[in-house]
Amino acid sequence: MRKYLLIGCLMLVALGNAAKDYKIVGKCLDPHAEGKVALIAYNESNRLDTIGKSTISEGQFLMTGSVTKRKVGYLLINDRVKDYIPIILDEGTFRVVLDGNIVLSLKGTPEQDILNQFLETRLAQVQLLEEFRLRPLDERRNDSIRSFYRERDSQIAPVVKEAQHKLLEKYPDRYATAVFFTQDLKEKGLEELTSIYNLLTGPGRDNPSAKKILERIERLSALEKGALAPNFTMKTPEGKSLELYQVPAKVKIIDFWASWCYPCRKENPLLVRLYEKYHDKGLEIIGISLDDDHQKWTDAIKKDGLPWLHVSELKKWKCEAVTLYDVKVVPHTVVMDGDNHVIARNVRGEALEKLIDELMGNL
């Protein structure tokens, strides 16, 4: 009897791990189009691997493959990384329509169709961002133009969130729901992510994408006001080690910046003013540069007259502190007390000046 039970269990495992074949059929609006298509996905080490390739010939392409369990892949058309399209790989046929390098539609399995509903909610925001990106560099740096686009985005955002929330309530138990909310995971705050995760149920929560949401919640919780800030040790321009917890101060500002960052350089005069005003009273600033060139880093320090402590791994965004402190853009500041507990994050300009005035005035 035990023998038959064992055989039955092994058969169930084998069936559960059976390969699920998929087929991706592509068609271009231009019947003479030529090019290439790649399918990439994250491996177990969280690195992107190419798991499929195809050639566009006479406006068509075909790609086949298999997965043992449902997973998320990304279609790249002619190596255009910024235009990647998420595809939930599962048993079935997917049909893709291309207009040049742009995916006009991607239809297939029920999960993919649900993901498409979510993706459509943010179409207006994607179009707005693309409009901004197409402007000349000097216009993108113009404060009034940047403010104009921020205002337009702030008007669109509530409508988008409401539409996404309705879909979340409609599909809380679907794999595609968690997949969608990991597409721009770093753009969401702790409160929003917690609300999303709490609404997920069943298969909607029991999958790798939902796990990523939970991990993100845990990381952001560690940076909340009052939390002990993550420690780090990095090299100064002179090659000496500097540890955050060993820096004596009553108030500390960690300033993530880079020599190539125009908004960072524009913010530096304010930091200089605060440092000169309060350093003798216990304010310390630790600048963490996202440069990868030692000379450019030190030249910027000298040119902008930045007298505080400086460290860098010279790895740009691959700096460990960027991950620890969830830095998405620079400049980015973290204000903490002398015992390294977080007071505020990502405050700039007048708001930062007012906060430091209050903190130093209360000492």
C-alpha positions as CSV (number, residue, x, y, z in Angstrom):
1,M,0.0,0.0,0.0
2,R,2.8,2.4,0.9
3,K,4.4,1.6,-2.4
4,Y,1.3,2.7,-4.3
5,L,1.0,5.9,-2.2
6,L,4.6,6.8,-3.0
7,I,4.1,6.2,-6.7
8,G,1.0,8.4,-6.6
9,C,2.8,11.2,-4.8
10,L,5.7,11.1,-7.3
11,M,3.2,11.2,-10.2
12,L,1.6,14.3,-8.7
13,V,5.0,16.0,-8.3
14,A,5.8,15.1,-11.9
15,L,2.5,16.5,-13.2
16,G,3.0,19.7,-11.2
17,N,6.5,20.2,-12.7
18,A,5.4,19.3,-16.3
19,A,6.6,21.7,-18.9
20,K,4.0,24.3,-20.1
21,D,4.5,25.2,-23.7
22,Y,4.0,28.7,-25.0
23,K,4.0,30.3,-28.4
24,I,4.5,34.0,-29.2
25,V,3.2,35.0,-32.6
26,G,4.2,38.4,-33.8
27,K,3.0,40.6,-36.7
28,C,4.2,44.1,-37.7
29,L,2.1,46.8,-39.3
30,D,4.9,47.1,-41.8
31,P,4.8,43.9,-43.9
32,H,8.4,44.4,-44.9
33,A,9.8,45.0,-41.4
34,E,13.0,43.3,-40.3
35,G,14.6,43.1,-36.9
36,K,15.0,41.0,-33.8
37,V,13.0,40.1,-30.7
38,A,14.3,38.9,-27.4
39,L,12.6,37.4,-24.3
40,I,14.2,38.0,-21.0
41,A,13.4,36.9,-17.4
42,Y,14.9,37.0,-14.0
43,N,16.7,33.9,-12.9
44,E,16.9,32.5,-9.3
45,S,19.9,34.9,-8.6
46,N,17.6,37.9,-9.6
47,R,19.6,38.5,-12.7
48,L,18.2,38.9,-16.2
49,D,18.7,36.0,-18.6
50,T,17.8,35.8,-22.3
51,I,15.4,32.9,-22.5
52,G,14.3,33.3,-26.1
53,K,15.2,34.9,-29.4
54,S,13.6,35.4,-32.7
55,T,14.1,37.3,-36.0
56,I,11.5,39.6,-37.5
57,S,11.3,38.7,-41.2
58,E,8.8,40.1,-43.7
59,G,6.9,41.7,-40.8
60,Q,6.5,38.5,-38.8
61,F,8.2,36.5,-36.0
62,L,7.6,33.3,-34.0
63,M,9.0,32.3,-30.7
64,T,8.3,29.1,-28.7
65,G,9.4,27.9,-25.3
66,S,8.3,26.3,-22.1
67,V,8.1,26.9,-18.4
68,T,7.6,24.5,-15.5
69,K,5.7,27.1,-13.6
70,R,4.2,30.5,-14.4
71,K,6.7,33.3,-14.6
72,V,7.2,36.9,-15.8
73,G,9.2,37.7,-18.9
74,Y,9.8,40.8,-20.9
75,L,9.8,41.3,-24.6
76,L,12.5,43.5,-26.1
77,I,12.1,44.7,-29.6
78,N,15.4,45.5,-31.4
79,D,17.2,45.9,-28.0
80,R,15.1,48.9,-26.9
81,V,15.3,48.2,-23.1
82,K,13.1,51.2,-22.1
83,D,10.2,49.9,-24.2
84,Y,10.1,46.4,-22.6
85,I,6.7,44.8,-22.3
86,P,5.9,42.4,-19.4
87,I,4.4,39.0,-20.5
88,I,3.2,36.3,-18.1
89,L,4.6,33.2,-19.5
90,D,2.2,30.2,-19.2
91,E,0.7,27.6,-21.4
92,G,-0.9,29.1,-24.4
93,T,-0.5,31.3,-27.5
94,F,0.3,35.0,-27.3
95,R,-0.3,37.3,-30.2
96,V,1.7,40.5,-30.6
97,V,1.2,43.4,-32.9
98,L,4.2,45.8,-33.5
99,D,4.4,49.3,-35.0
100,G,8.2,49.7,-35.5
101,N,9.7,49.1,-32.1
102,I,6.4,49.7,-30.2
103,V,4.2,46.9,-29.0
104,L,0.6,48.0,-29.9
105,S,-1.0,44.9,-28.4
106,L,-0.1,41.7,-26.6
107,K,-2.9,39.3,-26.0
108,G,-3.0,35.7,-24.9
109,T,-3.8,33.9,-21.6
110,P,-6.4,35.1,-19.1
111,E,-3.7,36.3,-16.7
112,Q,-2.1,38.3,-19.5
113,D,-5.4,39.9,-20.4
114,I,-5.9,41.0,-16.7
115,L,-2.3,42.4,-16.7
116,N,-3.2,44.4,-19.8
117,Q,-6.2,45.9,-18.1
118,F,-3.9,47.2,-15.3
119,L,-1.3,48.5,-17.8
120,E,-3.9,50.4,-19.7
121,T,-4.7,52.5,-16.6
122,R,-1.3,54.2,-16.7
123,L,-1.2,55.0,-20.4
124,A,-1.8,58.7,-19.9
125,Q,1.1,58.9,-17.5
126,V,3.4,57.0,-19.9
127,Q,2.5,59.4,-22.7
128,L,3.2,62.4,-20.5
129,L,6.6,61.1,-19.5
130,E,7.5,60.3,-23.1
131,E,6.5,63.9,-24.1
132,F,8.8,65.3,-21.4
133,R,11.7,63.0,-22.4
134,L,11.5,64.2,-26.0
135,R,12.1,67.8,-25.0
136,P,15.7,69.1,-25.4
137,L,18.0,68.7,-22.4
138,D,18.0,72.4,-21.6
139,E,14.2,72.4,-21.4
140,R,14.1,69.3,-19.2
141,R,16.4,71.2,-16.8
142,N,14.2,74.3,-16.8
143,D,12.4,74.6,-13.4
144,S,9.2,76.1,-14.9
145,I,8.9,73.3,-17.5
146,R,9.6,70.6,-14.8
147,S,7.0,72.2,-12.6
148,F,4.5,72.2,-15.5
149,Y,4.9,68.4,-16.0
150,R,4.8,67.7,-12.3
151,E,1.5,69.6,-12.1
152,R,0.0,67.7,-15.0
153,D,1.1,64.4,-13.5
154,S,-0.4,65.3,-10.1
155,Q,-3.7,65.8,-11.9
156,I,-3.6,62.5,-13.7
157,A,-2.3,60.4,-10.8
158,P,-5.5,60.3,-8.6
159,V,-7.5,59.1,-11.6
160,V,-5.0,56.4,-12.4
161,K,-4.8,55.2,-8.8
162,E,-8.6,55.0,-8.5
163,A,-8.8,52.9,-11.7
164,Q,-6.0,50.6,-10.4
165,H,-7.7,50.2,-7.0
166,K,-10.9,49.1,-8.7
167,L,-9.1,46.4,-10.6
168,L,-7.3,45.3,-7.4
169,E,-10.6,44.9,-5.7
170,K,-11.9,43.0,-8.8
171,Y,-8.9,40.7,-9.1
172,P,-7.4,40.3,-5.6
173,D,-6.7,36.6,-6.1
174,R,-5.0,36.7,-9.5
175,Y,-1.3,36.2,-10.3
176,A,-1.4,39.2,-12.7
177,T,-2.4,41.6,-10.0
178,A,0.7,41.2,-8.0
179,V,2.8,41.2,-11.2
180,F,1.4,44.6,-12.1
181,F,2.2,46.2,-8.8
182,T,5.8,45.1,-8.9
183,Q,6.3,46.9,-12.3
184,D,6.9,50.3,-10.5
185,L,7.5,49.0,-7.0
186,K,10.1,51.6,-6.1
187,E,7.7,54.4,-6.9
188,K,5.2,53.5,-4.2
189,G,5.4,54.4,-0.5
190,L,4.9,52.2,2.5
191,E,1.3,53.1,3.1
192,E,0.2,52.4,-0.5
193,L,2.2,49.1,-0.7
194,T,0.8,47.9,2.7
195,S,-2.8,48.6,1.4
196,I,-2.1,46.7,-1.8
197,Y,-0.6,43.7,-0.1
198,N,-3.4,43.5,2.5
199,L,-6.0,43.3,-0.3
200,L,-4.2,40.4,-2.1
201,T,-5.6,36.9,-1.4
202,G,-5.0,33.3,-2.4
203,P,-2.9,33.0,-5.6
204,G,-2.7,36.8,-5.7
205,R,-0.6,36.7,-2.6
206,D,1.1,33.3,-2.9
207,N,3.6,34.1,-5.7
208,P,7.0,35.6,-6.2
209,S,5.7,39.1,-7.2
210,A,3.7,39.4,-3.9
211,K,6.8,38.3,-2.0
212,K,8.7,41.2,-3.6
213,I,6.0,43.6,-2.4
214,L,6.3,42.2,1.1
215,E,10.1,42.6,1.0
216,R,9.7,46.2,-0.1
217,I,7.3,46.9,2.8
218,E,9.8,45.5,5.2
219,R,12.7,47.6,3.8
220,L,10.6,50.8,3.8
221,S,9.5,50.1,7.4
222,A,13.2,50.1,8.4
223,L,13.5,53.7,7.1
224,E,10.4,55.1,8.8
225,K,10.7,58.1,11.2
226,G,12.2,56.9,14.5
227,A,13.8,53.8,13.0
228,L,17.5,53.2,13.5
229,A,19.2,54.1,10.2
230,P,21.2,51.4,8.4
231,N,24.9,51.7,9.1
232,F,27.5,51.7,6.4
233,T,31.3,52.0,6.0
234,M,32.7,53.7,2.8
235,K,35.9,55.3,1.6
236,T,36.7,59.0,1.7
237,P,38.5,60.7,-1.2
238,E,41.7,60.0,0.6
239,G,41.0,56.3,0.8
240,K,40.2,56.1,4.5
241,S,37.2,54.2,5.9
242,L,34.3,56.2,7.4
243,E,31.5,54.5,9.3
244,L,28.2,56.3,9.8
245,Y,27.7,55.3,13.4
246,Q,31.2,56.5,14.3
247,V,30.5,60.1,13.1
248,P,29.9,62.3,16.2
249,A,27.1,64.8,15.8
250,K,23.9,66.0,17.3
251,V,22.1,66.1,13.9
252,K,23.3,64.3,10.7
253,I,22.4,64.8,7.1
254,I,23.2,62.1,4.6
255,D,23.3,63.7,1.2
256,F,23.2,61.4,-1.9
257,W,24.5,63.4,-4.9
258,A,26.9,63.2,-7.9
259,S,29.0,65.6,-9.9
260,W,26.9,64.9,-13.0
261,C,23.6,65.7,-11.2
262,Y,22.5,69.2,-12.1
263,P,19.8,69.4,-9.3
264,C,22.3,68.2,-6.8
265,R,24.8,70.9,-7.7
266,K,22.0,73.5,-7.6
267,E,21.2,72.4,-4.0
268,N,24.7,72.6,-2.8
269,P,24.8,76.3,-1.8
270,L,21.9,75.7,0.6
271,L,23.8,72.8,2.3
272,V,26.9,75.0,2.5
273,R,24.9,77.7,4.2
274,L,23.4,75.2,6.7
275,Y,26.8,73.7,7.4
276,E,28.5,77.0,8.0
277,K,25.6,78.1,10.3
278,Y,25.3,75.0,12.4
279,H,28.4,72.8,12.2
280,D,30.0,74.2,15.3
281,K,26.7,73.5,17.1
282,G,26.7,69.9,16.2
283,L,25.5,69.5,12.6
284,E,27.4,67.1,10.4
285,I,26.8,66.3,6.7
286,I,28.0,63.1,5.0
287,G,28.0,63.3,1.2
288,I,27.6,60.0,-0.6
289,S,28.6,60.4,-4.2
290,L,27.1,58.3,-7.0
291,D,30.1,59.1,-9.3
292,D,32.3,56.5,-10.9
293,D,35.2,58.9,-11.6
294,H,37.4,59.9,-8.6
295,Q,38.7,63.1,-10.3
296,K,35.3,64.3,-11.3
297,W,34.0,63.6,-7.8
298,T,36.8,65.5,-6.1
299,D,36.8,68.4,-8.6
300,A,33.1,68.9,-7.9
301,I,33.7,69.0,-4.1
302,K,36.4,71.6,-4.6
303,K,34.5,73.7,-7.1
304,D,31.3,73.8,-5.1
305,G,33.2,74.4,-1.8
306,L,31.8,71.4,0.2
307,P,33.7,71.3,3.5
308,W,31.9,68.3,5.1
309,L,32.6,64.6,5.1
310,H,32.5,62.7,1.7
311,V,32.4,59.1,0.8
312,S,31.8,57.0,-2.3
313,E,32.2,53.5,-3.7
314,L,32.6,55.1,-7.2
315,K,30.0,52.6,-8.5
316,K,27.2,55.0,-9.5
317,W,23.8,53.4,-8.6
318,K,25.4,50.1,-7.6
319,C,26.5,51.7,-4.3
320,E,25.3,49.6,-1.3
321,A,24.0,52.6,0.5
322,V,21.7,53.4,-2.4
323,T,20.0,50.0,-1.7
324,L,20.0,50.4,2.1
325,Y,18.4,53.8,1.9
326,D,16.1,53.2,-1.0
327,V,17.5,56.0,-3.1
328,K,15.6,56.3,-6.4
329,V,16.8,59.7,-7.6
330,V,19.4,62.3,-6.6
331,P,19.6,64.5,-4.8
332,H,18.3,62.6,-1.8
333,T,18.7,63.5,1.8
334,V,18.2,61.6,5.1
335,V,18.1,63.6,8.3
336,M,18.9,61.8,11.6
337,D,19.6,62.5,15.2
338,G,22.9,61.9,17.0
339,D,21.9,58.3,17.8
340,N,21.3,57.6,14.1
341,H,17.5,57.5,14.3
342,V,15.7,58.7,11.2
343,I,14.0,62.1,11.5
344,A,13.1,62.7,7.8
345,R,13.9,61.5,4.3
346,N,14.1,63.3,1.0
347,V,13.6,66.8,2.2
348,R,15.1,69.6,0.1
349,G,15.2,73.3,-0.4
350,E,13.2,75.5,2.0
351,A,11.7,72.4,3.7
352,L,15.2,71.1,4.6
353,E,16.3,74.5,5.8
354,K,13.2,74.9,8.0
355,L,13.7,71.4,9.5
356,I,17.4,72.0,10.3
357,D,16.6,75.4,11.9
358,E,14.0,73.7,14.1
359,L,16.2,70.8,15.1
360,M,19.3,72.9,15.9
361,G,17.2,75.5,17.6
362,N,15.8,72.9,20.0
363,L,19.2,71.5,21.1
